[in-house]
């Protein structure tokens, strides 16, 4: 189902959702809408705090995830009840530019966590990381000849929840950096919080990122 995401006065493709300091407001094309009057996500950015003058009904009953990229906070919610508030790390927003070569123009990457409505597409235990090209470029290392040389174990923690397009909610070896926007686009959680999110969120769980 196609939806639209509204953050403040800006509209982007996705769903019509407004995360304010007091409410989660959502409308899809079917006309269904609700307001979670008890929603109070700490540190919502100014653009997300604008209120809509409308009447809304009740929040969804099933579990869902809300991520505040600005303040690196993740909430696990069920209906109007918050079951977990966690410190996370979202994307840094850093731009990496590969140098041009005689063979081709250099590529570019922006390490940002994508806003919008996503869902858990897959879940994995003991995930392995296949190092992408940008990691070698960032470190000034040569690309390996074999894909098997790209595999690293233990970098993503005990669990990973896939959002698609290479984005995940996963663990980290560097829990001291949680609360800072330091990732390449994924959402990092501490060990205990990640275990809770993995346990409570089935495949298909909605994820609202703003």
Secondary structure, DSSP 4 states (H G I P E B T S, - for coil): --EEEEETTEEEEE-EEEE-SS-EEEE-TTS-EEEETT---TT--GGG-PPP-S--B---SSEEEEEETTTTEEEEEETTEEEEEEEEE-B--EEEEPPP-SSSPPPEEEE-PPPEEEE--EEEES-EEE--HHHHHHHT-PPPSSGGGGEEESTT-SEEEEEETTEEEE--S-GGGTTS--BSSSEEE-HHHHHHHHHH--TT-EEEE-
